[in-house]
């Protein structure tokens, strides 16, 4: 596997718009090369007897059934509104520049 040079790390940092110091570039160069070395070790393992998997842990649905229920009427929903216009809440503008 290829080894990343300091120039490679600086280039990727530039593309990611990261302003890294010289010390950070040196640290990341070592860390990224260590990660790539670990992938090299993993790539040498014989995985032919291991079936492909998309999920390593059992999944269970923790969500409730989505069943329709009763809703508030507009009058009930707007009962505590400080200001309303018909069946709508009136709120202050929150987007700058919008009138």
N, C-alpha and C positions, 0 to 999 in steps of 0.2 A: 504494500500500500504506500501511496505517496506520503511524503512528509511535508507538512505545511511550513513554509518559510515565514519569517517575520513580515516580509513584503506581502505574502498571501493574507496574513491576518490583518495587516493594515488596510489592504484592499477591501476585504469583507467588511471591516469596521467602517470604512468610508461609504460603501454601498448601503450599509445599515444606518448611516448618518450618526455614527457613534464617535464622539470625540474622546479618544483614549490617550492617556499619557504613555510615555515610553515604558514606564514600569508596568502599566496595565497590558500593553502590547506584549511585553516579555512574558508576563504571567499567563496570558491567554494562549500564546504560542505553545508554551509547555503543556497547558491543560488540554488544548485541542489535539495536540500530537499524542498525548496519553490516551485520550478517548479513541482516536483513530487506531492506536496500537491495540487497544482492547477489542475493537471490531475485527482487527486482523486475527487475533487469537480466536474469537468466536467463529470467524469464517473458516477456520481449519477444523472445526468439530464436524464429526460425521452425524448428520441429521437425517439420513435416509430412512431410518426406522421410526422417525417421529412424524405422526400425521400432521398435516397442516391444520392450523387453528386460527380462528379469527377472534376468539375470546378465551382468555385464560382462566376466568372465574365464572362460576355459575351465575346466571342472571335470573332475577325474579322481578316481576312487575309489582312495584310497591304503590302504584297509583290505584285509586278507586275507579270504579266504573263511571263513565261519563254519561250520566242519565239526566234528562231535563227535569227541572223542578219548577216550583212556583217562583215568580219574580215580583219585585215591588212594582206597584203602579207608579206612573210619573208623579202623582201627587204625594205618595209615600216617600219616594226617593228625594223629592225636592222640599219636603216638609221643613227641614232644618237649614235650608240654603239661605245665606244672608241676602242674596239678590238673585232673582231669576227673571227670565223673559220667556213666557209661555212654558213649554216643557223643557227648558234648558237652564243650566247654571250660567250665571254671568260672572266672569272672572277677569282680573286685570290682564292686560297684554303682557306676555312674558318673553316675547321675542324682540330683541333690539331692532329698531328700524321699522318695525311693523306698526302701522297706524290703524 
